[in-house]
């Protein structure tokens, strides 16, 4: 879904965009995507976009293709599989790894060559409804970063692509730490979404949101045990360190009444989605490996344990 939203934005900026899909899926997906988006690149409250967007799919990716940029945006538990598929098919392209990463980044992408990669995180969300329409929100910036070094020429080119499409760049020089903080933040809230049914079920429930915040707070020692310097990510941790009741009520008001914020929660309405379970499962496994007590996350384990 996220790749579709950004593909639309990049094509509108003048780029040729195609989507790789598994053999046989192109006919299944059809020639157009019905979009219903809030686009906040120019207006803080978002501009509503409703259109039928013609898309192009391909079911093969030969090594001699002429793509300049491949955006690799998949669920974190499928990243290694996708990287293994791409490794012999990169051609001359730069690969942007664009999503959640919990394993050490070099291990997560396997044989993809480090000098051909850029790294980042989307600031958009959405999901397909029962009517087949893709509903979501697109924020004005994207997160792009490195692992303590200046951006390479390829990484600078990726930044220019997004700037040219109207996005601001939130630069993260410690992207490994930022991704870890984001991952455990997700685990805290998603664990309570799994307890209730889905993340969308937390809308309008300050009590459940507070429990999600407290679950995230108990995961901070896990970040430190993984070598994350929390001092470099104070902004991302404010929600977990501030008074939880106050933050939960403010967050509840925000996601109930602000369409851009609400869309991010409504996008996660599938009670059978695999990724929330994989996120919670991986975080709990790492906490146990490192001997970090996480009783709140453990209490929800029956909701995400392997069948």
ABEGO torsion letter per residue (X at the ends): XAAAAAAAAAAAAGBBBBBBBBBGAAAAAEABBBBBBBBAAABAAEBBBBBBBBBBBBABBBAABABABBBBBBBAAAAAAAAAAAAAAAEABBBBBBEBBABBAAAAAEABBAAABBBBBBBBBEBBBAAGBBBBBBBABBBBBBBGBBBBAAAAAAAAAAAAAGBBBBBBABAAAAAAAAAAAAAAAAAAAAAAGBAAAABGBAAAAAAAAAAAAAAAAAAAAAGBBAAAAAAAAAAAABBAAAAAAAAAAAAAABAAAAAAAAABABAABAAAAAAAAAAAAAAAAAGBBBAAAAAAAAAABBX
